[in-house]
Every structure is written in structure tokens, then in C-alpha cells.
Amino acid sequence: NLTGADYKDGPSLSWYRGSGYVGFAAEQAVMLVPERRKDEQTGQWVPSVNQQGMQEGRMTIVKNKTGASGVSVGTLMAGWCNLMQ
């Protein structure tokens, strides 16, 4: 149930359902989020897909007890695997 504003602000620990438990118990937590783009014809937000048909996305560290959080890496998602860019 994420809104456009949620996507604009970027992934956060609050996106996890039951994030209180994750926030307390986890050493690290990451979010793998598909990229979206606005379709020029319909104005709707649609998945961003590259020329090979792979879904583009971002993997973001939303919690890290031993280092920086908020670090984001581009990914390509093919359903059965993810490729870090």
C-alpha cells in the first residue's frame, strides 16, 4: 500500500510490516524495490523495464547496526535472480 510519496522519499524500515520487530532484532535489513516510471501516454506509473525485459530496481540498506544505512545499489530483476549493477 505504498504511495507515490513513499517511493519519492525512498525505502525505509517503516515499509516492513511489523517493522518494530525487525528494527529491534535485525542486525541489517535491506529493501529490494522495483523502479517505476510515468507512462507518457497514460500518465500511469508502470514498472521500469530495460531492453532485455528485465525489471530495473534498487536495493537499499534500511538498517545497519554496524555501518551506514541509506546506501542504494541498482539491480536488475529477472524473476529468478537479481543482478547488482
Backbone torsions as a table, in degrees:
resi	resn	phi	psi	omega
1	ASN	NA	39.9	-179.6
2	LEU	-80.4	145.8	179.7
3	THR	-101.3	171.9	176.1
4	GLY	-58.9	-36.5	178.5
5	ALA	-64.8	-36.9	177.7
6	ASP	-61.0	-44.5	179.5
7	TYR	-65.7	-37.5	-179.2
8	LYS	-64.7	-43.0	-179.2
9	ASP	-72.8	-22.1	179.2
10	GLY	93.7	164.6	-177.7
11	PRO	-60.9	146.2	175.5
12	SER	-145.6	166.7	-179.8
13	LEU	-60.3	-27.2	-179.2
14	SER	-67.8	-14.7	177.1
15	TRP	-69.0	-23.9	177.5
16	TYR	-70.6	134.7	172.1
17	ARG	-71.3	132.3	-176.7
18	GLY	69.1	38.2	-172.8
19	SER	-65.0	-17.4	177.0
20	GLY	-60.7	-42.7	179.0
21	TYR	-68.4	-43.9	178.7
22	VAL	-62.1	-44.2	179.9
23	GLY	-62.0	-33.4	-179.2
24	PHE	-82.4	-45.2	-168.8
25	ALA	-91.7	-27.8	-172.2
26	ALA	-83.8	142.6	171.5
27	GLU	-78.0	-45.0	177.9
28	GLN	-135.5	151.8	174.3
29	ALA	-144.8	137.7	178.6
30	VAL	-126.3	155.7	175.0
31	MET	-119.3	131.1	173.5
32	LEU	-107.9	108.8	-171.1
33	VAL	-121.2	127.3	176.4
34	PRO	-68.2	141.4	175.2
35	GLU	-75.7	148.7	177.4
36	ARG	-128.2	151.0	176.2
37	ARG	-135.1	157.2	-179.5
38	LYS	-87.7	122.2	177.8
39	ASP	-68.9	126.9	-175.9
40	GLU	-66.0	-31.9	-176.9
41	GLN	-81.6	-44.3	-174.7
42	THR	-97.5	-20.9	-175.8
43	GLY	78.5	2.2	-179.9
44	GLN	-84.9	152.2	174.1
45	TRP	-83.9	124.5	-176.7
46	VAL	-127.2	158.2	177.8
47	PRO	-59.8	141.7	177.5
48	SER	-88.6	116.4	-176.0
49	VAL	-119.6	136.2	179.4
50	ASN	-82.5	-178.1	-175.8
51	GLN	-65.7	-23.3	177.9
52	GLN	-87.2	1.3	178.4
53	GLY	85.6	12.3	179.6
54	MET	-92.5	137.9	178.0
55	GLN	-69.7	128.3	175.5
56	GLU	-85.4	147.0	-179.7
57	GLY	-158.1	-175.8	178.1
58	ARG	-134.3	137.5	171.3
59	MET	-107.3	121.0	-175.0
60	THR	-122.7	134.3	175.0
61	ILE	-80.2	114.8	-178.6
62	VAL	-100.1	-14.1	174.9
63	LYS	-150.6	135.2	178.0
64	ASN	-153.7	104.6	-177.3
65	LYS	-68.4	-21.8	-174.2
66	THR	-108.8	4.8	-178.2
67	GLY	-169.0	-160.8	-176.2
68	ALA	-73.4	145.2	170.9
69	SER	-114.5	171.1	-178.4
70	GLY	87.8	-3.6	178.1
71	VAL	-72.0	134.6	-175.3
72	SER	-128.0	139.9	-179.7
73	VAL	-129.0	136.1	177.1
74	GLY	-69.6	144.4	178.9
75	THR	-135.1	158.8	169.6
76	LEU	-120.2	126.9	-175.7
77	MET	-111.8	122.5	-178.4
78	ALA	-110.1	14.2	-179.2
79	GLY	91.8	-49.9	-177.8
80	TRP	-104.3	-6.9	179.0
81	CYS	-156.4	164.1	173.8
82	ASN	-127.3	134.1	179.4
83	LEU	-109.8	121.2	178.5
84	MET	-82.4	134.1	-179.4
85	GLN	-90.4	NA	NA
